[in-house]
Amino acid sequence: MQHTICSVILARLGSSRLPHKAIKRFGDKTVLDFILNRARNLDNWPNIILATTDLDEDDELEKIAASHNIRTYRGSVEDVAGRFIGAANIQGAKWINRVNGDNVFFDYEKINYASRLIKKMPEIDLISNVNKSHIPGFSVELVSYASINDAYKKMSLFQKEHITKFFYQNLNEYNIHWLSNEEKLSALAIDTKEDYNKALALLDSPYRFNHSTAVSHISKLRALV
């Protein structure tokens, strides 16, 4: 691809609300395995990297990534933006696709659509659907490496924890292309035990979703309403 896009998958085991969620059983293996398999539907595969912390407990995540032949970048627990940028840097990315480690059914179709837009709009800083109609679990954010690397120098520690928040708090300074959101979905980010059980149920009858199930298909079934 003319514009190198790297997908950075952010995951760690130290979540406060649902500890170790990345290695909870999901289908045949773990949540992280499911996400890495789903990433194979991205146009930029295999330019994927896992970004996790430098804590010993996250060694297991690096092992899982290695089993998929995916590299891992490790950094500070608090500085999530630093990990995000560092991961993209070693992949030589001009654009970074952010994939949250709790978005098991992330919208690879919309990410691929956004990836194609980059060729037409190279002046864009960020392509995003994180607006008023945003649905947790289906976030799409592709950010220019140059833009986030520059913004990083101005971020507070709180903004670094949330990576792209700086852009949304300084809308007049950046060129953001907004994507629309599906109307027939409800939130599906695994943040709590209830979220996990909700997602887990979609793997069984009558849905039987897998890592290749498209969000457009999920929307048609109104499975999450």
N, CA, C and O of each residue as an XYZ file, in Angstrom:
900
protein
N       0.850     -1.195      0.000
C       0.000      0.000      0.000
C       0.883      1.241      0.000
O       1.911      1.286      0.675
N       0.464      2.255     -0.773
C       1.276      3.448     -0.925
C       1.532      4.136      0.414
O       2.648      4.572      0.695
N       0.511      4.226      1.216
C       0.648      4.821      2.540
C       0.681      3.681      3.559
O      -0.325      3.000      3.759
N       1.814      3.473      4.194
C       1.946      2.355      5.126
C       1.038      2.545      6.337
O       1.143      3.535      7.060
N       0.154      1.586      6.541
C      -0.758      1.617      7.680
C      -0.427      0.468      8.614
O      -0.345     -0.686      8.192
N      -0.242      0.784      9.859
C       0.014     -0.233     10.871
C      -1.164     -0.273     11.833
O      -1.624      0.768     12.301
N      -1.647     -1.462     12.125
C      -2.684     -1.611     13.145
C      -2.015     -1.916     14.478
O      -1.295     -2.906     14.607
N      -2.252     -1.074     15.457
C      -1.698     -1.261     16.793
C      -2.814     -1.748     17.708
O      -3.798     -1.045     17.936
N      -2.645     -2.965     18.229
C      -3.619     -3.552     19.136
C      -3.177     -3.280     20.569
O      -2.101     -3.712     20.983
N      -3.997     -2.573     21.315
C      -3.661     -2.185     22.681
C      -4.314     -3.143     23.674
O      -5.536     -3.292     23.697
N      -3.492     -3.782     24.487
C      -4.025     -4.728     25.476
C      -3.080     -4.819     26.667
O      -1.868     -4.650     26.533
N      -3.653     -5.085     27.821
C      -2.874     -5.350     29.027
C      -3.728     -6.179     29.972
O      -4.947     -6.249     29.811
N      -3.097     -6.803     30.953
C      -3.837     -7.677     31.856
C      -4.311     -6.973     33.121
O      -5.105     -7.531     33.878
N      -3.837     -5.759     33.357
C      -4.125     -5.078     34.612
C      -5.386     -4.252     34.643
O      -5.464     -3.299     35.418
N      -6.379     -4.574     33.834
C      -7.635     -3.827     33.850
C      -8.279     -3.895     35.235
O      -8.328     -4.962     35.847
N      -8.768     -2.763     35.726
C      -9.331     -2.728     37.080
C     -10.729     -3.334     37.154
O     -11.064     -3.995     38.137
N     -11.555     -3.115     36.115
C     -12.939     -3.586     36.162
C     -13.081     -5.063     35.764
O     -13.952     -5.764     36.278
N     -12.241     -5.522     34.866
C     -12.283     -6.930     34.463
C     -10.845     -7.405     34.250
O     -10.376     -7.487     33.115
N     -10.147     -7.717     35.349
C      -8.742     -8.125     35.255
C      -8.549     -9.345     34.354
O      -9.371    -10.262     34.332
N      -7.449     -9.329     33.620
C      -7.034    -10.453     32.771
C      -8.035    -10.755     31.653
O      -8.110    -11.883     31.167
N      -8.801     -9.740     31.250
C      -9.830    -10.006     30.239
C      -9.229    -10.443     28.903
O      -9.870    -11.183     28.157
N      -8.021    -10.003     28.589
C      -7.411    -10.355     27.307
C      -7.109    -11.844     27.184
O      -6.960    -12.365     26.078
N      -7.018    -12.529     28.332
C      -6.730    -13.974     28.262
C      -7.914    -14.811     28.730
O      -7.780    -16.012     28.965
N      -9.074    -14.170     28.863
C     -10.272    -14.946     29.174
C     -10.648    -15.800     27.965
O     -10.399    -15.422     26.820
N     -11.241    -16.939     28.236
C     -11.639    -17.847     27.163
C     -12.685    -17.195     26.275
O     -13.679    -16.653     26.759
N     -12.449    -17.253     24.966
C     -13.389    -16.686     24.003
C     -13.339    -17.557     22.760
O     -12.418    -17.457     21.950
N     -14.343    -18.411     22.622
C     -14.287    -19.398     21.549
C     -13.295    -20.484     21.908
O     -13.275    -20.964     23.041
N     -12.475    -20.871     20.952
C     -11.519    -21.949     21.178
C     -10.314    -21.512     22.000
O      -9.660    -22.340     22.634
N     -10.013    -20.199     21.993
C      -8.809    -19.735     22.690
C      -9.131    -18.545     23.588
O     -10.037    -18.623     24.418
N      -8.397    -17.445     23.429
C      -8.574    -16.292     24.314
C      -9.130    -15.096     23.545
O      -9.199    -15.101     22.316
N      -9.526    -14.071     24.303
C      -9.986    -12.820     23.701
C      -8.917    -12.267     22.757
O      -9.235    -11.859     21.640
N      -7.657    -12.247     23.193
C      -6.594    -11.706     22.348
C      -6.399    -12.550     21.093
O      -6.187    -11.996     20.015
N      -6.464    -13.866     21.206
C      -6.367    -14.725     20.023
C      -7.472    -14.372     19.023
O      -7.228    -14.281     17.820
N      -8.685    -14.176     19.536
C      -9.830    -13.852     18.681
C      -9.578    -12.545     17.931
O      -9.841    -12.451     16.732
N      -9.073    -11.546     18.638
C      -8.812    -10.236     18.027
C      -7.704    -10.339     16.980
O      -7.803     -9.741     15.909
N      -6.656    -11.090     17.286
C      -5.560    -11.251     16.325
C      -6.031    -12.001     15.087
O      -5.613    -11.683     13.974
N      -6.887    -12.984     15.268
C      -7.457    -13.681     14.109
C      -8.368    -12.761     13.304
O      -8.379    -12.813     12.075
N      -9.130    -11.919     13.997
C     -10.008    -10.973     13.298
C      -9.180     -9.966     12.493
O      -9.605     -9.506     11.433
N      -8.010     -9.637     13.003
C      -7.136     -8.671     12.315
C      -6.695     -9.160     10.941
O      -6.248     -8.365     10.114
N      -6.814    -10.453     10.692
C      -6.465    -10.997      9.378
C      -7.422    -10.512      8.290
O      -7.132    -10.647      7.102
N      -8.554     -9.951      8.693
C      -9.507     -9.391      7.738
C      -9.154     -7.958      7.329
O      -9.811     -7.381      6.462
N      -8.132     -7.389      7.942
C      -7.713     -6.026      7.622
C      -6.859     -6.010      6.365
O      -6.046     -6.908      6.147
N      -7.045     -4.991      5.543
C      -6.270     -4.872      4.306
C      -4.781     -4.727      4.580
O      -3.955     -5.102      3.748
N      -4.433     -4.178      5.751
C      -3.021     -3.959      6.043
C      -2.346     -5.155      6.737
O      -1.175     -5.074      7.108
N      -3.083     -6.260      6.911
C      -2.445     -7.468      7.443
C      -1.290     -7.858      6.520
O      -1.461     -7.785      5.303
N      -0.104     -8.275      7.035
C       0.211     -8.561      8.434
C       0.948     -7.427      9.157
O       1.699     -7.685     10.097
N       0.742     -6.173      8.729
C       1.410     -5.062      9.402
C       0.643     -4.704     10.676
O       0.000     -3.659     10.782
N       0.744     -5.625     11.635
C       0.019     -5.544     12.911
C       1.046     -5.644     14.037
O       2.040     -6.360     13.914
N       0.809     -4.935     15.119
C       1.709     -5.055     16.270
C       0.898     -4.928     17.554
O      -0.035     -4.129     17.631
N       1.255     -5.709     18.549
C       0.628     -5.610     19.864
C       1.404     -4.608     20.704
O       2.632     -4.667     20.767
N       0.697     -3.690     21.347
C       1.321     -2.741     22.269
C       0.812     -3.044     23.669
O      -0.384     -2.940     23.940
N       1.725     -3.420     24.556
C       1.345     -3.715     25.932
C       2.347     -3.091     26.883
O       3.242     -2.365     26.449
N       2.213     -3.360     28.169
C       3.076     -2.718     29.155
C       4.359     -3.517     29.366
O       4.514     -4.634     28.874
N       5.268     -2.903     30.114
C       6.539     -3.573     30.419
C       6.448     -4.359     31.735
O       7.472     -4.784     32.270
N       5.237     -4.554     32.257
C       5.057     -5.341     33.473
C       5.187     -6.836     33.172
O       4.808     -7.299     32.096
N       5.726     -7.578     34.134
C       5.926     -9.019     33.946
C       4.629     -9.750     33.626
O       4.628    -10.715     32.863
N       3.517     -9.289     34.213
C       2.250     -9.990     34.005
C       1.826    -10.000     32.540
O       1.052    -10.861     32.120
N       2.331     -9.045     31.764
C       1.936     -8.976     30.354
C       2.840     -9.797     29.430
O       2.708     -9.741     28.207
N       3.757    -10.556     30.028
C       4.581    -11.482     29.230
C       3.692    -12.468     28.473
O       3.996    -12.865     27.348
N       2.588    -12.854     29.114
C       1.701    -13.842     28.491
C       1.078    -13.308     27.205
O       0.857    -14.060     26.255
N       0.798    -12.014     27.181
C       0.227    -11.415     25.978
C       1.244    -11.441     24.837
O       0.897    -11.688     23.682
N       2.499    -11.182     25.181
C       3.553    -11.227     24.153
C       3.684    -12.638     23.577
O       3.920    -12.805     22.381
N       3.532    -13.648     24.430
C       3.609    -15.045     23.967
C       2.470    -15.361     22.998
O       2.669    -16.034     21.987
N       1.273    -14.864     23.321
C       0.126    -15.098     22.440
C       0.364    -14.429     21.090
O       0.114    -15.026     20.043
N       0.847    -13.192     21.116
C       1.124    -12.479     19.863
C       2.165    -13.227     19.037
O       2.030    -13.354     17.820
N       3.198    -13.718     19.704
C       4.261    -14.453     19.007
C       3.722    -15.709     18.334
O       4.208    -16.106     17.275
N       2.718    -16.336     18.946
C       2.125    -17.544     18.355
C       1.387    -17.229     17.056
O       1.102    -18.129     16.266
N       1.077    -15.944     16.835
C       0.445    -15.491     15.589
C       1.474    -14.818     14.666
O       1.115    -14.234     13.644
N       2.756    -14.910     15.042
C       3.836    -14.237     14.307
C       3.662    -12.720     14.287
O       3.986    -12.055     13.304
N       3.143    -12.190     15.394
C       2.940    -10.752     15.560
C       3.953    -10.218     16.566
O       4.155    -10.809     17.626
N       4.585     -9.099     16.230
C       5.560     -8.482     17.125
C       4.854     -7.761     18.273
O       3.675     -7.420     18.181
N       5.597     -7.537     19.350
C       5.064     -6.823     20.517
C       5.972     -5.652     20.871
O       7.196     -5.779     20.877
N       5.358     -4.520     21.162
C       6.074     -3.365     21.681
C       5.620     -3.167     23.118
O       4.426     -3.217     23.411
N       6.582     -2.940     24.018
C       6.243     -2.799     25.430
C       6.734     -1.458     25.974
O       7.824     -0.990     25.645
N       5.884     -0.853     26.824
C       6.233      0.447     27.371
C       5.505      0.734     28.666
O       4.990     -0.175     29.318
N       5.466      2.003     29.036
C       4.912      2.456     30.311
C       3.436      2.119     30.458
O       2.671      2.176     29.495
N       3.049      1.764     31.688
C       1.644      1.471     31.989
C       0.786      2.717     31.788
O      -0.272      2.648     31.161
N       1.237      3.862     32.318
C       0.443      5.086     32.272
C       0.442      5.751     30.900
O      -0.561      6.336     30.492
N       1.547      5.665     30.197
C       1.696      6.399     28.933
C       1.246      5.532     27.764
O       2.072      4.966     27.048
N      -0.067      5.430     27.574
C      -0.613      4.585     26.511
C      -0.286      5.174     25.141
O       0.016      4.434     24.204
N      -0.344      6.490     25.021
C      -0.017      7.128     23.746
C       1.436      6.858     23.363
O       1.744      6.655     22.189
N       2.327      6.856     24.353
C       3.729      6.563     24.093
C       3.914      5.157     23.549
O       4.709      4.931     22.637
N       3.162      4.203     24.123
C       3.209      2.817     23.625
C       2.675      2.739     22.202
O       3.235      2.058     21.343
N       1.590      3.447     21.977
C       0.929      3.459     20.674
C       1.873      3.987     19.588
O       2.015      3.381     18.526
N       2.504      5.106     19.869
C       3.418      5.724     18.909
C       4.674      4.884     18.740
O       5.157      4.700     17.623
N       5.204      4.372     19.851
C       6.410      3.545     19.792
C       6.208      2.296     18.966
O       7.092      1.892     18.211
N       5.033      1.677     19.107
C       4.719      0.469     18.334
C       4.689      0.785     16.850
O       5.263      0.054     16.043
N       4.019      1.876     16.486
C       3.925      2.252     15.070
C       5.291      2.621     14.506
O       5.575      2.367     13.335
N       6.128      3.217     15.336
C       7.451      3.659     14.887
C       8.316      2.490     14.431
O       8.989      2.578     13.404
N       8.299      1.392     15.193
C       9.162      0.265     14.806
C       8.604     -0.483     13.598
O       9.303     -1.297     12.995
N       7.340     -0.209     13.241
C       6.754     -0.786     12.036
C       6.909      0.155     10.834
O       6.549     -0.194      9.710
N       7.451      1.355     11.090
C       7.651      2.312     10.012
C       6.350      2.846      9.427
O       6.267      3.098      8.225
N       5.333      3.019     10.270
C       4.007      3.403      9.788
C       3.877      4.900      9.557
O       4.415      5.705     10.317
N       3.160      5.263      8.503
C       2.775      6.646      8.259
C       1.391      6.918      8.833
O       1.047      8.057      9.151
N       0.601      5.852      8.960
C      -0.733      5.937      9.542
C      -0.902      4.807     10.542
O      -0.363      3.716     10.359
N      -1.658      5.080     11.604
C      -1.852      4.070     12.651
C      -3.339      3.807     12.829
O      -4.127      4.730     13.032
N      -3.707      2.552     12.751
C      -5.070      2.119     13.039
C      -5.113      1.625     14.472
O      -4.435      0.660     14.826
N      -5.904      2.283     15.286
C      -6.010      1.907     16.691
C      -7.051      0.804     16.867
O      -8.205      0.965     16.470
N      -6.642     -0.312     17.459
C      -7.566     -1.399     17.775
C      -7.510     -1.644     19.278
O      -6.467     -2.029     19.807
N      -8.612     -1.426     19.959
C      -8.655     -1.646     21.405
C      -8.792     -3.134     21.702
O      -9.556     -3.842     21.046
N      -8.053     -3.591     22.686
C      -8.027     -5.009     23.016
C      -9.296     -5.552     23.630
O      -9.378     -6.743     23.934
N     -10.299     -4.689     23.820
C     -11.583     -5.178     24.331
C     -12.687     -5.086     23.279
O     -13.855     -5.335     23.576
N     -12.311     -4.727     22.044
C     -13.274     -4.629     20.946
C     -13.214     -5.899     20.100
O     -12.629     -5.905     19.017
N     -13.822     -6.972     20.602
C     -13.674     -8.285     19.962
C     -14.290     -8.346     18.567
O     -13.839     -9.117     17.719
N     -15.330     -7.526     18.327
C     -15.945     -7.508     17.002
C     -15.693     -6.156     16.324
O     -16.601     -5.564     15.740
N     -14.443     -5.677     16.411
C     -14.124     -4.389     15.801
C     -14.491     -4.414     14.309
O     -14.476     -5.463     13.666
N     -14.821     -3.233     13.784
C     -15.394     -3.119     12.442
C     -14.295     -3.068     11.374
O     -13.888     -1.991     10.938
N     -13.824     -4.245     10.963
C     -12.747     -4.278      9.974
C     -13.201     -3.732      8.608
O     -12.380     -3.218      7.849
N     -14.492     -3.841      8.295
C     -14.983     -3.292      7.022
C     -14.815     -1.773      6.996
O     -14.337     -1.211      6.011
N     -15.209     -1.120      8.080
C     -15.111      0.337      8.123
C     -13.654      0.793      8.211
O     -13.297      1.844      7.678
N     -12.820      0.007      8.878
C     -11.390      0.322      8.942
C     -10.782      0.228      7.541
O     -10.002      1.093      7.144
N     -11.134     -0.809      6.799
C     -10.618     -0.957      5.430
C     -11.105      0.182      4.536
O     -10.365      0.669      3.681
N     -12.348      0.600      4.740
C     -12.894      1.747      3.998
C     -12.094      3.003      4.328
O     -11.727      3.762      3.432
N     -11.824      3.222      5.615
C     -11.047      4.394      6.033
C      -9.628      4.337      5.474
O      -9.055      5.367      5.116
N      -9.067      3.141      5.402
C      -7.714      2.983      4.859
C      -7.654      3.430      3.404
O      -6.662      4.013      2.967
N      -8.717      3.154      2.659
C      -8.748      3.563      1.247
C      -8.928      5.078      1.107
O      -8.473      5.672      0.129
N      -9.591      5.700      2.086
C      -9.774      7.151      2.054
C      -8.456      7.899      2.168
O      -8.305      8.999      1.637
N      -7.509      7.296      2.862
C      -6.214      7.955      3.079
C      -5.552      8.326      1.763
O      -4.934      9.385      1.652
N      -5.677      7.463      0.768
C      -5.070      7.739     -0.540
C      -5.676      8.987     -1.183
O      -5.011      9.705     -1.928
N      -6.952      9.226     -0.877
C      -7.660     10.365     -1.479
C      -7.499     11.640     -0.665
O      -7.633     12.742     -1.198
N      -7.210     11.492      0.634
C      -7.156     12.651      1.526
C      -5.889     12.622      2.386
O      -5.976     12.492      3.607
N      -4.733     12.740      1.768
C      -3.478     12.642      2.526
C      -3.275     13.770      3.538
O      -2.418     13.672      4.417
N      -4.070     14.854      3.412
C      -3.912     15.999      4.324
C      -4.655     15.804      5.643
O      -4.526     16.625      6.551
N      -5.431     14.728      5.759
C      -6.202     14.462      6.967
C      -5.278     14.068      8.130
O      -4.300     13.346      7.934
N      -5.594     14.544      9.329
C      -4.843     14.155     10.526
C      -5.424     12.896     11.171
O      -4.694     12.045     11.679
N      -6.763     12.799     11.137
C      -7.444     11.707     11.827
C      -8.737     11.362     11.104
O      -9.512     12.246     10.740
N      -8.962     10.066     10.900
C     -10.247      9.582     10.400
C     -10.908      8.855     11.561
O     -10.309      7.948     12.139
N     -12.136      9.237     11.914
C     -12.723      8.735     13.152
C     -14.245      8.641     13.092
O     -14.898      9.391     12.368
N     -14.797      7.709     13.864
C     -16.249      7.668     14.073
C     -16.593      7.909     15.539
O     -17.716      7.655     15.973
N     -15.613      8.403     16.297
C     -15.825      8.652     17.727
C     -16.456     10.037     17.897
O     -15.808     11.000     18.307
N     -17.745     10.091     17.566
C     -18.503     11.327     17.642
C     -19.749     11.108     18.507
O     -19.780     10.176     19.311
N     -20.757     11.937     18.357
C     -21.944     11.827     19.217
C     -22.693     10.515     19.024
O     -23.359     10.044     19.946
N     -22.592      9.919     17.839
C     -23.304      8.666     17.585
C     -22.404      7.439     17.758
O     -22.778      6.328     17.382
N     -21.224      7.651     18.326
C     -20.254      6.569     18.522
C     -20.828      5.451     19.391
O     -21.525      5.705     20.373
N     -20.519      4.203     19.009
C     -20.971      3.035     19.761
C     -19.744      2.291     20.298
O     -18.962      1.765     19.506
N     -19.555      2.234     21.619
C     -18.398      1.527     22.184
C     -18.305      0.091     21.679
O     -19.298     -0.634     21.624
N     -17.094     -0.297     21.315
C     -16.869     -1.628     20.774
C     -16.674     -1.620     19.281
O     -16.192     -2.594     18.703
N     -17.056     -0.496     18.638
C     -16.961     -0.406     17.183
C     -16.216      0.859     16.747
O     -16.482      1.410     15.679
N     -15.291      1.304     17.576
C     -14.527      2.510     17.274
C     -13.627      2.297     16.061
O     -13.038      1.232     15.878
N     -13.538      3.347     15.235
C     -12.599      3.358     14.117
C     -11.797      4.648     14.219
O     -12.361      5.741     14.154
N     -10.494      4.525     14.376
C      -9.617      5.690     14.457
C      -8.318      5.384     13.718
O      -7.524      4.548     14.148
N      -8.118      6.075     12.601
C      -6.851      6.011     11.880
C      -6.217      7.388     11.966
O      -6.796      8.376     11.513
N      -5.037      7.449     12.542
C      -4.391      8.737     12.789
C      -3.038      8.788     12.088
O      -2.307      7.799     12.032
N      -2.729      9.953     11.562
C      -1.430     10.169     10.922
C      -0.327     10.085     11.977
O      -0.431     10.680     13.050
N       0.724      9.341     11.659
C       1.842      9.213     12.600
C       2.442     10.589     12.897
O       2.725     10.909     14.051
N       2.632     11.395     11.862
C       3.230     12.722     12.053
C       2.373     13.579     12.971
O       2.899     14.315     13.807
N       1.046     13.489     12.820
C       0.131     14.309     13.617
C       0.134     13.903     15.082
O       0.200     14.762     15.961
N       0.065     12.602     15.358
C       0.013     12.180     16.759
C       1.380     12.323     17.423
O       1.464     12.574     18.625
N       2.433     12.168     16.656
C       3.771     12.342     17.213
C       3.980     13.791     17.639
O       4.606     14.058     18.665
N       3.454     14.723     16.849
C       3.541     16.146     17.194
C       2.616     16.466     18.374
O       3.006     17.187     19.292
N       1.391     15.929     18.348
C       0.421     16.190     19.419
C       0.910     15.639     20.756
O       0.630     16.210     21.810
N       1.632     14.542     20.707
C       2.130     13.884     21.922
C       2.944     14.847     22.792
O       2.894     14.780     24.021
N       3.675     15.721     22.154
C       4.531     16.668     22.877
C       3.710     17.667     23.693
O       4.231     18.306     24.607
N       2.435     17.797     23.360
C       1.568     18.773     24.034
C       0.574     18.118     24.996
O      -0.143     18.811     25.718
N       0.532     16.808     25.005
C      -0.474     16.099     25.805
C      -0.165     16.101     27.296
O       0.993     16.055     27.711
N      -1.234     16.155     28.091
C      -1.112     15.936     29.535
C      -1.027     14.436     29.769
O      -1.245     13.653     28.844
N      -0.713     14.026     30.993
C      -0.641     12.595     31.307
C      -2.011     11.942     31.106
O      -2.102     10.808     30.636
N      -3.077     12.670     31.466
C      -4.430     12.150     31.278
C      -4.724     11.931     29.796
O      -5.302     10.912     29.419
N      -4.326     12.885     28.960
C      -4.550     12.758     27.518
C      -3.721     11.618     26.930
O      -4.165     10.938     26.005
N      -2.531     11.412     27.460
C      -1.694     10.302     26.987
C      -2.331      8.956     27.319
O      -2.155      7.978     26.594
N      -3.064      8.920     28.410
C      -3.736      7.675     28.795
C      -4.850      7.330     27.808
O      -5.176      6.159     27.618
N      -5.432      8.359     27.179
C      -6.575      8.155     26.284
C      -6.224      8.367     24.808
O      -7.117      8.374     23.961
N      -4.980      8.532     24.499
C      -4.388      8.557     23.152
C      -4.914      9.664     22.231
O      -4.182     10.602     21.917
N      -6.166      9.564     21.799
C      -6.673     10.511     20.803
C      -7.510     11.634     21.410
O      -7.973     12.515     20.686
N      -7.708     11.614     22.716
C      -8.532     12.642     23.372
C      -8.036     14.049     23.056
O      -8.838     14.973     22.918
N      -6.722     14.217     22.940
C      -6.146     15.535     22.648
C      -6.726     16.117     21.357
O      -6.997     17.315     21.280
N      -6.914     15.271     20.347
C      -7.462     15.735     19.072
C      -8.897     16.227     19.245
O      -9.266     17.271     18.708
N      -9.701     15.478     19.991
C     -11.106     15.846     20.171
C     -11.271     17.085     21.048
O     -12.281     17.784     20.966
N     -10.274     17.348     21.884
C     -10.325     18.539     22.734
C      -9.723     19.764     22.051
O      -9.763     20.871     22.588
N      -9.166     19.551     20.864
C      -8.562     20.652     20.100
C      -8.975     20.543     18.635
O      -8.134     20.530     17.737
N     -10.286     20.467     18.414
C     -10.825     20.217     17.076
C     -10.403     21.270     16.048
O     -10.222     20.947     14.874
N     -10.247     22.504     16.471
C      -9.913     23.579     15.522
C      -8.488     23.477     14.990
O      -8.140     24.122     14.001
N      -7.670     22.668     15.646
C      -6.270     22.574     15.239
C      -5.989     21.410     14.291
O      -4.890     21.300     13.747
N      -6.982     20.544     14.096
C      -6.740     19.331     13.308
C      -7.810     19.112     12.244
O      -8.961     19.526     12.385
N      -7.388     18.452     11.184
C      -8.276     18.133     10.074
C      -8.796     16.710     10.286
O      -8.089     15.738     10.021
N     -10.017     16.600     10.759
C     -10.599     15.296     11.084
C     -11.708     14.964     10.086
O     -12.593     15.780      9.828
N     -11.645     13.770      9.538
C     -12.726     13.292      8.667
C     -13.594     12.345      9.487
O     -13.119     11.332     10.002
N     -14.883     12.693      9.599
C     -15.782     11.926     10.444
C     -16.503     10.846      9.644
O     -16.995     11.092      8.543
N     -16.553      9.660     10.212
C     -17.273      8.532      9.633
C     -18.626      8.394     10.312
O     -18.790      8.776     11.470
N     -19.585      7.850      9.592
C     -20.906      7.612     10.174
C     -20.886      6.323     10.984
O     -19.957      5.524     10.864
N     -21.899      6.123     11.797
C     -22.017      4.925     12.626
C     -23.301      4.164     12.303
O     -24.290      4.746     11.856
N     -23.266      2.864     12.536
C     -24.455      2.034     12.346
C     -25.541      2.457     13.349
O     -25.240      2.903     14.456
N     -26.773      2.310     12.947
C     -27.873      2.701     13.822
C     -28.469      1.509     14.567
O     -29.239      1.698     15.509
N     -28.129      0.301     14.166
C     -28.790     -0.882     14.718
C     -27.875     -1.701     15.631
O     -28.029     -2.917     15.742
N     -26.938     -1.038     16.272
C     -26.018     -1.718     17.168
C     -26.101     -1.123     18.558
O     -26.485      0.035     18.720
N     -25.746     -1.905     19.555
C     -25.566     -1.374     20.904
C     -24.140     -1.685     21.338
O     -23.436     -2.448     20.676
N     -23.724     -1.104     22.432
C     -22.331     -1.193     22.861
C     -21.853     -2.640     23.017
O     -22.583     -3.501     23.509
N     -20.625     -2.883     22.590
C     -20.049     -4.215     22.751
C     -18.535     -4.131     22.974
O     -17.759     -4.785     22.276
N     -18.137     -3.340     23.926
C     -16.741     -3.320     24.372
C     -16.686     -4.113     25.671
O     -17.488     -3.880     26.575
N     -15.744     -5.050     25.769
C     -15.671     -5.891     26.962
C     -14.962     -5.130     28.079
O     -13.734     -5.096     28.155
N     -15.769     -4.526     28.934
C     -15.225     -3.728     30.029
C     -15.590     -4.308     31.384
O     -14.918     -4.057     32.385
N     -16.680     -5.100     31.401
C     -17.161     -5.694     32.650
C     -17.500     -7.158     32.419
O     -17.474     -7.635     31.284
N     -17.817     -7.873     33.496
C     -18.217     -9.280     33.386
C     -19.498     -9.396     32.556
O     -19.656    -10.337     31.778
N     -20.395     -8.452     32.722
C     -21.646     -8.456     31.955
C     -21.351     -8.306     30.455
O     -21.945     -8.998     29.628
N     -20.435     -7.400     30.116
C     -20.035     -7.212     28.712
C     -19.458     -8.497     28.142
O     -19.779     -8.900     27.023
N     -18.608     -9.128     28.926
C     -17.956    -10.370     28.490
C     -18.992    -11.450     28.190
O     -18.913    -12.124     27.163
N     -19.962    -11.614     29.088
C     -20.994    -12.627     28.892
C     -21.862    -12.317     27.671
O     -22.285    -13.222     26.952
N     -22.116    -11.046     27.450
C     -22.906    -10.611     26.296
C     -22.192    -10.975     24.990
O     -22.806    -11.486     24.055
N     -20.897    -10.704     24.946
C     -20.110    -11.030     23.748
C     -19.985    -12.532     23.568
O     -20.068    -13.045     22.452
N     -19.787    -13.224     24.667
C     -19.619    -14.681     24.629
C     -20.865    -15.360     24.051
O     -20.757    -16.342     23.318
N     -22.030    -14.839     24.382
C     -23.287    -15.429     23.911
C     -23.406    -15.381     22.390
O     -24.096    -16.206     21.791
N     -22.738    -14.421     21.772
C     -22.828    -14.278     20.317
C     -22.059    -15.361     19.566
O     -22.215    -15.513     18.354
N     -21.239    -16.104     20.280
C     -20.493    -17.197     19.651
C     -21.325    -18.471     19.549
O     -20.984    -19.394     18.811
N     -22.422    -18.503     20.302
C     -23.269    -19.698     20.357
C     -24.540    -19.508     19.534
O     -24.784    -18.429     18.994
N     -25.335    -20.553     19.444
C     -26.619    -20.513     18.750
C     -27.525    -19.466     19.419
O     -27.525    -19.373     20.646
N     -28.292    -18.680     18.659
C     -28.526    -18.809     17.213
C     -27.561    -18.028     16.337
O     -27.655    -18.090     15.111
N     -26.622    -17.284     16.954
C     -25.765    -16.401     16.163
C     -24.554    -17.115     15.555
O     -24.327    -17.065     14.346
N     -23.794    -17.771     16.410
C     -22.579    -18.488     15.977
C     -21.610    -17.579     15.207
O     -21.093    -17.950     14.153
N     -21.379    -16.389     15.757
C     -20.425    -15.475     15.144
C     -19.007    -16.003     15.342
O     -18.738    -16.740     16.291
N     -18.104    -15.622     14.439
C     -16.693    -15.964     14.575
C     -15.847    -14.744     14.256
O     -16.374    -13.646     14.078
N     -14.525    -14.937     14.184
C     -13.641    -13.781     14.028
C     -13.772    -13.097     12.663
O     -13.253    -11.997     12.474
N     -14.458    -13.735     11.715
C     -14.657    -13.117     10.403
C     -16.043    -12.512     10.225
O     -16.317    -11.914      9.185
N     -16.916    -12.650     11.206
C     -18.270    -12.104     11.092
C     -18.215    -10.581     10.976
O     -17.691     -9.898     11.856
N     -18.761    -10.063      9.881
C     -18.701     -8.625      9.629
C     -19.728     -7.873     10.469
O     -20.795     -8.404     10.780
N     -19.403     -6.644     10.831
C     -20.322     -5.806     11.594
C     -21.590     -5.525     10.788
O     -22.665     -5.381     11.369
N     -21.483     -5.443      9.457
C     -22.668     -5.236      8.625
C     -23.654     -6.394      8.798
O     -24.868     -6.192      8.760
N     -23.131     -7.597      8.986
C     -23.980     -8.773      9.219
C     -24.610     -8.705     10.610
O     -25.795     -8.992     10.780
N     -23.807     -8.324     11.598
C     -24.310     -8.196     12.969
C     -25.429     -7.157     13.016
O     -26.435     -7.347     13.700
N     -25.247     -6.066     12.287
C     -26.231     -4.991     12.265
C     -27.550     -5.461     11.656
O     -28.623     -5.120     12.154
N     -27.473     -6.240     10.581
C     -28.688     -6.745      9.932
C     -29.520     -7.603     10.872
O     -30.750     -7.558     10.851
N     -28.828     -8.388     11.700
C     -29.535     -9.269     12.630
C     -30.038     -8.549     13.874
O     -30.819     -9.094     14.653
N     -29.570     -7.301     14.046
C     -29.894     -6.536     15.255
C     -29.552     -7.339     16.504
O     -30.268     -7.303     17.505
N     -28.425     -8.073     16.416
C     -28.059     -9.007     17.474
C     -27.751     -8.328     18.798
O     -27.858     -8.950     19.855
N     -27.374     -7.070     18.751
C     -26.914     -6.421     19.984
C     -27.941     -5.438     20.553
O     -27.658     -4.727     21.517
N     -29.105     -5.403     19.964
C     -30.104     -4.437     20.424
C     -30.780     -4.937     21.690
O     -31.653     -4.260     22.233
